[in-house]
């Protein structure tokens, strides 16, 4: 479920960025909006970076609290070996 939530939030951030790019494309070289398209693009980029950073920070804290790495004995086809495994609650 966490992966789906992360994917959905990342898609929302990409959609925010694409709105900024689309506004720049509509402005084009023959429409003189005096930088309004660029300002919208920069604002959309900043919003995407802020939202993406917040998503990444939230996921890193949630992931760190749910899982941890530990050394355990693992049964392999070649016998028992001590390996690092991830344990999630």
Buried (B, 14 or more C-beta within 10 A) or exposed (E): EEEEEBEEBBEEBEEBBEBBEBBBEEBEEEEEEEEEBBBBBEBBBEBBEEBBEEBBEEBEEEEEEEEEEEEEEEEEEEEEEEEEEEEEE
